[in-house]
Amino acid sequence: MDWEKHSTPAERAVDERPPEGCLVAAIRIPVRIVVLVLVVPVRLVWDALAVGGRLAWERGLLPLARGAGLLLRAVFVAPVVWLWARVLAPAARAVGAALTWTGKALFVWPWVALWRYVLAPVGRGVRVVALWVWWTGVVAPVAWWYRHVMTPIGRGLGWLTGVVGAGLADVGRGITWMASGVRFGFVSAGRGIAWLGGVVWAGLASARRGLRAGGGWLLRALFVRPWVWLYTRALVPLGHGIAWLARGLAKAGRGLTAGLVALLRACVVVPAVWFYAHALTPLGGGVTLLARGTATAVVWLSKALFVRPWVWLHRHALVPLGSATSLFCKVLGAQLAVVARTLGTGLAWLSKALFVWPWVALWRHAVAPAGRGLAWLGRGIWAGVTLLGRGLRTVPSTLVRWIFVVPAVAVWRWGLVPLGRALVVLAREAGDALGHAWRVAGHVSRAVGRFLGRLLRWIFVDPVRWAYRSVCTPLGHVVRDSVWRPAARAAKDAGRTARQAVEGARETVRQARRDAWRALVGGGPVPEPREPVGRLARTLGSTTTVPSAAPEPEISLHKQG
């Protein structure tokens, strides 16, 4: 067997190390032999303990734990579950139902009854009264006022507005016609003047060299003065007339607006103010008084039903009970405080006497003087060392170096370092030898285990198996065929015979009873009871596979239907 076939990464790293000297090899082989001799028994014991522990866990502790779990479940969990399912849960549901019913009876149903039988009818009555008052006091007068006052006034105002609008439309159309005429005159005059200007300009263009001296006067006479005269004598009076007409129309509009405003004030505003002051205000005051009275009654009833009983209960029951409980708690608290204060004082004094005062005395009378003495001694030594250092300052440091440093370096370099390397090599070899020996011991333990298993199989299992197959099985077959089956067949025959005898006795008793009844009472022959006859067996002609079954006659399928 190749034990080094499957090497680990650590082993591969060890194998890849550079070769070492013969001294290491000479140490490695004896160390591995000794370690192997020491480790093999330990590995055998370890494997035996592991197998025994696994067998004990799988065959003993695990079933025992499962049985203990089932036992604990049957002893503790099942009774608790049964107690909860059969006792606590129904009791909790019953208590919950009782608390629910009590809560509804105390807090829900009174409010529901108050709402259903008091507040809702009162609210419906108040709603009916308010609707009637609103309809009678507000809606009907407003409708009458709108139908018999506002509608005729609105129609009159509409007719007057239509007449005034028609007059204003006629005036606007006249002004529009006048403006159109003026515009047409201006346009015609402008066109004539433009034509004349074109002709004159053409003449002036042909004769401007000769008439330059008198052209200015002629131009003023022909163009400037006519336009000035037209503006002064025609356009200005026409503008004044249009402005006077516009001012007159504005005055007429202001007078018409003032009349309409006065008419609307007299027809709408004054009656509305009077109606609000003498109708709606008293009606609103009455509705307010009615609402206040209803609210006062509802509030008084609510206080009498729900507030005052609880106030009386709080004032005459809960407050005295709370005062008595508070007084009792205060007295008890005062007593407990006195006891606790006394006990705390005693425990504090005892604690100080046991733990504080001894340490304080030790610190004050022993540690502090000793510390002061040591401090004084240290200061003296430090002063002496300082003086000695100052005195030896001239001594070269070479003496110290050769006395302390050089020997220490030599010991480290030529003693400790080789010794450490040797110890490292020895520890590494011991670890490698221990791992190698542990793996070899594992293989040895496995081989020993297989040998012992095969030996136990040869000694115990194979003989028992051979005895079971070659002795017990044929013997059991013989016993079964020679003893059990004949005994079972005889028992069945005996049972069948006993049943037939019992049936014969029953039939004899029935027949004797019928004969005795017929001899005493009389009557015709009683039909003999017999077994019910079933339907004949269905076969194909004379050929049948049912023993003792009479064949039924063949029926054609065409005859059946």
C-alpha positions in Angstrom: 0.0 0.0 0.0 1.3 3.4 -1.0 0.7 5.6 2.1 2.2 8.7 0.6 -0.1 8.6 -2.5 -2.5 11.3 -1.3 -0.3 14.1 0.2 -1.7 17.2 1.8 -0.5 20.8 0.8 1.6 20.9 4.0 3.3 17.7 3.1 3.9 18.9 -0.4 5.5 22.1 1.1 7.6 19.9 3.4 8.6 17.7 0.4 9.6 20.8 -1.6 12.0 22.0 1.1 15.7 21.9 0.2 17.7 18.9 1.3 19.2 18.9 4.7 22.3 17.4 6.2 23.0 13.9 7.4 22.6 14.9 11.0 18.9 15.8 10.4 18.3 12.6 8.6 20.1 10.6 11.4 17.9 12.3 14.0 14.6 12.0 11.9 14.5 8.2 11.6 15.0 7.3 15.3 12.6 10.0 16.3 9.9 8.7 13.9 10.4 5.1 15.1 10.1 6.1 18.8 7.1 8.3 18.1 5.4 5.6 16.0 5.9 3.1 18.9 4.4 5.6 21.3 1.5 6.8 19.0 0.2 3.4 17.7 -1.4 2.4 21.1 -2.8 5.8 21.6 -4.3 5.8 18.1 -5.7 2.3 18.7 -7.3 3.4 21.9 -8.6 6.6 20.3 -10.2 4.7 17.4 -11.7 2.2 19.8 -13.1 5.0 21.9 -14.5 6.8 18.8 -16.2 3.6 17.5 -17.5 2.8 21.0 -18.8 6.4 21.5 -20.5 6.4 18.1 -22.1 3.0 18.8 -23.2 4.2 22.2 -24.6 7.4 20.8 -26.4 5.7 17.9 -27.6 2.6 19.8 -28.0 3.9 23.3 -28.0 7.6 23.9 -30.0 8.7 20.8 -32.9 6.3 21.4 -32.7 7.1 25.1 -32.9 10.8 24.3 -35.8 10.2 21.9 -37.6 8.1 24.6 -36.9 10.8 27.2 -38.3 13.4 24.8 -41.4 11.4 24.2 -41.7 10.7 27.9 -41.3 14.4 28.7 -43.8 15.3 26.0 -46.3 12.8 27.4 -45.7 13.9 31.0 -45.5 17.7 30.6 -46.4 18.9 27.1 -49.5 16.7 26.4 -51.1 17.6 29.8 -50.4 21.3 29.3 -51.9 21.1 25.8 -54.9 19.2 27.0 -55.3 21.6 29.9 -55.2 24.6 27.5 -57.4 23.0 24.9 -60.0 21.5 27.2 -60.0 23.9 30.3 -58.1 27.2 29.8 -59.2 28.0 26.3 -63.0 27.4 27.0 -62.7 29.2 30.3 -60.9 32.1 28.5 -63.6 32.2 25.8 -66.3 32.1 28.4 -64.6 34.9 30.4 -64.2 36.9 27.2 -67.8 36.4 26.3 -68.9 37.5 29.8 -66.6 40.6 29.7 -67.8 41.4 26.2 -71.5 41.2 27.3 -70.7 43.2 30.5 -68.9 45.9 28.5 -71.7 46.2 26.0 -74.3 46.3 28.8 -72.3 49.0 30.6 -71.0 51.2 27.8 -72.6 50.4 24.5 -76.3 49.5 25.0 -77.1 52.6 27.2 -75.7 54.9 24.5 -77.5 53.0 21.8 -80.8 53.2 23.8 -80.3 56.9 24.4 -79.6 57.5 20.7 -82.4 55.3 19.5 -85.2 56.3 21.9 -84.3 59.8 23.0 -81.9 61.7 20.7 -83.1 60.3 17.3 -86.8 61.1 18.0 -85.9 64.5 19.4 -83.7 65.2 16.4 -86.4 64.2 14.0 -88.9 66.4 15.8 -86.5 69.3 15.8 -85.8 68.7 12.1 -89.6 68.8 11.3 -90.1 71.9 13.3 -87.1 73.6 11.8 -88.2 72.7 8.3 -91.7 73.9 8.9 -90.4 77.2 10.4 -88.0 77.6 7.5 -90.6 76.9 4.9 -93.3 79.0 6.6 -91.1 81.9 7.7 -88.5 82.1 5.0 -89.3 80.2 1.8 -93.0 81.1 1.4 -92.5 84.9 2.0 -89.5 85.0 -0.3 -91.4 83.1 -3.0 -94.4 85.5 -2.6 -92.1 88.5 -2.7 -90.3 87.2 -5.8 -93.6 86.2 -7.6 -95.7 89.3 -6.8 -93.0 92.1 -6.4 -89.7 91.3 -8.0 -91.1 89.7 -11.1 -93.3 92.8 -12.1 -90.5 95.2 -11.2 -88.1 93.1 -13.3 -90.4 93.0 -16.2 -91.0 96.8 -16.0 -87.2 97.4 -15.8 -86.8 95.1 -18.8 -89.4 97.1 -20.8 -87.8 100.4 -19.8 -84.4 99.1 -20.6 -85.6 98.0 -24.0 -87.2 101.4 -24.8 -84.1 103.3 -23.6 -81.9 100.9 -25.5 -84.0 101.4 -28.6 -83.7 105.2 -28.3 -80.0 105.0 -27.6 -79.7 102.7 -30.6 -81.5 105.2 -32.8 -79.3 108.0 -31.6 -76.2 105.9 -32.2 -77.4 105.1 -35.7 -78.0 108.9 -36.4 -74.5 109.7 -35.1 -73.1 106.9 -37.2 -74.9 108.2 -40.3 -73.6 111.8 -39.6 -70.1 110.4 -39.1 -70.4 108.5 -42.3 -71.5 111.6 -44.2 -68.7 113.7 -42.7 -66.3 111.0 -43.5 -67.6 110.7 -47.1 -67.3 114.5 -47.4 -63.8 114.5 -46.1 -62.8 111.6 -48.3 -64.3 113.3 -51.4 -62.7 116.6 -50.5 -59.4 114.8 -49.9 -59.6 113.0 -53.2 -60.4 116.3 -55.0 -57.7 118.1 -53.3 -55.4 115.3 -54.0 -56.3 115.4 -57.7 -56.0 119.2 -57.7 -52.7 118.9 -55.9 -51.5 116.4 -58.5 -52.5 118.7 -61.4 -51.0 121.7 -59.7 -47.8 119.9 -58.8 -47.5 118.8 -62.4 -48.0 122.4 -63.5 -45.6 123.7 -60.9 -43.1 121.0 -61.8 -43.2 122.3 -65.4 -43.2 126.0 -64.4 -41.3 126.1 -61.1 -38.2 127.8 -62.6 -40.3 130.8 -63.7 -42.8 131.1 -60.8 -40.4 130.5 -57.9 -40.9 134.1 -56.6 -44.7 134.0 -56.5 -45.0 130.2 -55.9 -45.0 130.6 -52.1 -48.0 133.0 -52.1 -49.9 130.9 -54.5 -49.2 127.8 -52.5 -50.4 129.5 -49.3 -53.5 130.8 -51.1 -54.3 127.4 -52.6 -53.3 125.0 -49.9 -52.7 126.5 -46.5 -55.5 129.1 -46.2 -58.3 126.7 -47.5 -57.3 124.1 -44.9 -57.1 126.7 -42.2 -60.5 128.1 -43.1 -61.9 124.5 -43.3 -60.5 123.7 -39.8 -61.7 127.0 -38.3 -65.1 127.4 -39.9 -66.2 123.8 -40.3 -64.3 121.2 -38.2 -64.1 123.2 -35.0 -67.9 124.0 -34.8 -68.7 120.4 -35.8 -66.4 119.1 -33.0 -68.1 121.5 -30.5 -71.5 120.2 -31.5 -70.5 116.6 -31.2 -68.9 117.3 -27.8 -72.2 119.2 -26.7 -74.2 116.2 -27.9 -72.0 113.8 -26.0 -72.2 115.9 -22.8 -76.0 115.9 -23.1 -76.1 112.2 -23.7 -73.8 111.7 -20.6 -76.1 113.9 -18.5 -79.1 111.9 -19.7 -77.3 108.6 -18.9 -76.4 109.9 -15.4 -80.0 111.0 -14.7 -81.3 107.6 -16.1 -78.8 105.7 -13.9 -79.8 107.7 -10.8 -83.5 107.0 -11.5 -82.8 103.3 -11.9 -80.8 103.2 -8.7 -83.5 105.0 -6.8 -86.1 102.7 -8.3 -84.1 99.6 -7.3 -83.5 101.0 -3.9 -87.2 101.7 -3.3 -88.3 98.4 -4.8 -85.7 95.9 -3.7 -83.3 97.2 -1.0 -85.7 98.8 1.4 -88.2 95.9 1.4 -85.4 93.4 1.8 -83.9 95.3 4.7 -87.3 95.6 6.3 -88.0 91.9 5.8 -84.6 91.0 7.3 -85.1 93.3 10.3 -88.8 92.5 11.0 -89.1 88.8 9.9 -85.8 86.9 9.6 -84.2 88.4 12.8 -87.2 87.4 15.1 -87.5 84.1 13.4 -83.7 83.4 13.9 -84.0 84.4 17.5 -86.9 82.0 18.1 -85.0 79.1 16.4 -81.9 80.0 18.5 -84.0 79.9 21.7 -85.6 76.6 20.7 -82.2 75.1 19.9 -80.7 76.4 23.2 -83.7 74.9 25.1 -83.3 71.6 23.4 -79.6 71.5 24.0 -80.0 72.4 27.6 -82.6 69.6 28.1 -80.3 67.1 26.3 -77.3 68.2 28.4 -79.2 68.0 31.7 -80.6 64.6 30.8 -77.1 63.3 29.8 -75.6 64.6 33.1 -78.5 63.1 35.1 -78.0 59.7 33.3 -74.3 59.4 32.9 -72.3 62.1 34.7 -73.8 62.5 38.1 -73.9 58.8 39.0 -70.2 58.5 38.2 -69.5 61.7 40.1 -71.4 60.4 43.1 -69.6 57.1 42.9 -66.2 58.9 42.7 -67.0 61.3 45.5 -68.6 59.0 48.0 -66.9 55.6 47.2 -63.7 55.9 45.3 -62.3 59.0 47.0 -62.8 57.6 50.6 -61.4 54.3 49.5 -58.4 55.9 47.8 -57.8 58.1 50.9 -57.9 55.1 53.2 -55.6 53.1 50.9 -53.2 56.1 50.6 -53.2 56.5 54.4 -52.5 52.8 54.9 -49.7 52.9 52.3 -48.2 56.0 53.9 -48.2 54.4 57.4 -46.8 51.2 56.0 -44.2 53.1 54.0 -43.2 55.1 57.1 -42.8 51.9 59.1 -40.9 50.2 56.3 -38.7 53.3 55.9 -37.9 53.3 59.7 -37.0 49.6 59.6 -35.0 50.0 56.4 -33.2 53.1 57.7 -32.3 51.2 61.0 -31.3 48.1 59.1 -29.3 50.2 56.6 -27.5 52.1 59.4 -26.6 48.8 61.1 -25.4 47.2 57.8 -23.4 50.3 57.0 -21.7 50.4 60.4 -21.0 46.6 60.1 -19.6 47.0 56.6 -17.4 49.8 57.7 -16.2 47.8 60.7 -15.5 44.7 58.6 -14.2 46.2 55.3 -13.4 49.9 55.6 -11.9 50.7 59.0 -9.3 47.8 59.0 -8.0 48.9 55.6 -7.9 52.5 56.6 -6.0 51.6 59.8 -3.6 49.5 57.7 -3.1 52.3 55.2 -2.7 55.0 57.9 -0.5 53.1 60.3 1.5 50.7 58.1 1.4 51.3 54.4 1.7 55.1 54.5 4.7 55.1 56.8 6.4 52.3 54.9 5.8 54.2 51.6 7.2 57.4 53.0 10.3 55.5 54.3 10.7 53.8 50.9 10.4 57.1 49.2 13.0 58.6 51.4 15.3 55.7 50.8 14.7 55.9 47.0 15.5 59.6 47.0 18.7 58.8 48.9 19.7 56.0 46.5 18.9 58.2 43.5 21.0 61.0 44.9 23.9 58.5 45.5 23.6 57.1 42.0 23.5 60.6 40.6 26.6 61.5 42.5 28.3 58.3 41.5 27.4 58.9 37.8 28.7 62.4 38.0 31.9 61.0 39.6 32.3 58.3 37.0 31.5 60.5 34.0 35.2 60.5 33.0 35.4 56.6 32.8 35.2 55.5 29.1 32.2 53.6 28.1 34.5 51.0 26.5 34.8 49.2 29.8 31.1 48.8 30.1 30.9 47.7 26.5 33.6 45.0 26.8 32.3 43.8 30.2 28.6 43.5 29.3 27.8 44.1 25.6 30.4 42.0 23.8 29.9 38.9 26.0 26.1 39.2 25.6 26.5 39.4 21.8 28.9 36.5 21.7 26.5 34.4 23.8 23.6 35.3 21.5 25.5 34.7 18.3 27.4 31.6 19.1 25.2 30.0 21.8 21.6 30.9 21.7 21.1 31.2 17.9 22.5 27.7 17.1 20.7 26.2 20.1 17.4 27.9 18.9 17.9 26.5 15.4 18.6 23.1 16.8 15.4 23.3 18.9 13.4 24.5 15.9 14.7 21.6 13.8 14.0 19.1 16.6 10.5 20.5 17.2 9.8 20.4 13.4 11.0 16.9 13.1 9.0 15.8 16.2 5.9 17.4 14.7 6.5 15.8 11.3 7.2 12.5 13.0 4.1 12.8 15.1 1.9 13.5 12.1 3.5 10.7 10.1 3.1 8.3 13.0 -0.5 9.4 13.6 -1.3 8.6 9.9 0.5 5.3 10.0 -1.2 4.5 13.3 -4.5 5.3 11.6 -3.8 2.8 8.8 -2.7 0.2 11.4 -5.8 0.8 13.5 -8.0 0.4 10.4 -6.2 -2.8 9.6 -6.6 -4.1 13.1 -10.3 -3.1 13.2 -10.9 -4.9 9.9 -9.1 -8.0 11.2 -11.1 -7.9 14.5 -14.3 -7.4 12.5 -13.6 -10.3 10.2 -12.6 -12.4 13.2 -15.8 -11.6 15.0 -17.7 -12.4 11.8 -16.0 -15.7 11.5 -16.5 -16.6 15.1 -20.1 -15.3 15.7 -21.9 -14.1 12.6 -21.2 -16.8 10.1 -22.0 -19.7 12.5 -25.3 -18.0 13.6 -26.2 -17.4 10.0 -25.4 -20.9 9.0 -27.4 -22.3 11.9 -30.4 -20.1 11.0 -30.3 -21.0 7.3 -29.3 -24.7 7.6 -31.1 -25.7 10.9 -33.7 -23.2 12.1 -35.3 -22.6 8.7 -35.8 -26.3 7.7 -36.9 -27.1 11.3 -39.4 -24.2 11.2 -40.8 -25.4 7.8 -41.2 -28.9 9.2 -43.0 -27.6 12.3 -45.2 -25.4 10.2 -46.1 -28.2 7.7 -46.4 -31.0 10.3 -47.8 -29.3 13.3 -49.3 -25.8 12.8 -51.2 -26.3 9.6 -52.8 -29.7 10.6 -53.7 -28.1 14.0 -55.2 -25.1 12.3 -57.1 -27.3 9.8 -58.4 -29.5 12.7 -59.5 -26.4 14.6 -61.3 -25.0 11.6 -63.1 -28.4 11.1 -64.1 -28.5 14.7 -65.4 -25.0 14.6 -67.4 -25.8 11.4 -68.9 -29.0 13.1 -69.8 -27.0 16.2 -71.5 -24.3 14.1 -73.5 -27.0 12.2 -74.6 -28.7 15.4 -75.7 -25.3 16.8 -77.6 -24.6 13.7 -79.3 -28.0 13.8 -80.3 -27.5 17.4 -81.7 -24.1 16.6 -83.8 -25.5 13.7 -85.1 -28.3 16.0 -86.1 -25.7 18.6 -87.9 -23.6 16.0 -89.8 -26.6 14.6 -90.9 -27.7 18.1 -92.1 -24.1 18.9 -94.1 -24.0 15.7 -95.7 -27.4 16.3 -96.6 -26.4 19.9 -98.1 -23.1 18.7 -100.2 -24.9 16.0 -101.4 -27.4 18.6 -102.5 -24.7 21.0 -103.9 -22.1 18.6 -104.6 -24.0 15.4 -104.1 -22.8 11.8 -102.9 -23.8 8.4 -99.6 -25.3 7.8 -96.8 -22.8 8.3 -94.5 -22.6 5.3 -91.1 -24.0 5.9 -88.3 -21.5 6.1 -85.7 -21.9 3.5 -82.7 -20.2 2.2 -83.4 -17.3 -0.3 -83.0 -18.5 -3.9 -80.8 -16.1 -5.9 -80.6 -15.5 -9.6 -79.3 -18.3 -11.6 -75.7 -18.1 -12.6 -75.0 -16.5 -15.9 -73.2 -19.0 -18.1 -72.8 -19.7 -21.8 -75.0 -22.7 -22.5 -73.9 -25.9 -20.8 -70.4 -24.8 -20.3 -69.7 -23.3 -16.8 -66.9 -22.5 -14.6 -69.0 -22.2 -11.4 -69.3 -25.5 -9.5 -72.9 -26.7 -8.8 -74.3 -23.6 -10.6 -77.4 -24.2 -12.8 -77.1 -22.5 -16.2 -79.6 -19.8 -17.0 -81.3 -19.9 -20.3 -79.9 -17.8 -23.1 -81.7 -14.6 -23.9 -81.2 -13.0 -27.3 -80.3 -9.4 -27.4 -82.7 -8.9 -30.3 -85.6 -10.3 -28.2 -84.8 -8.0 -25.3 -85.2 -4.9 -27.3 
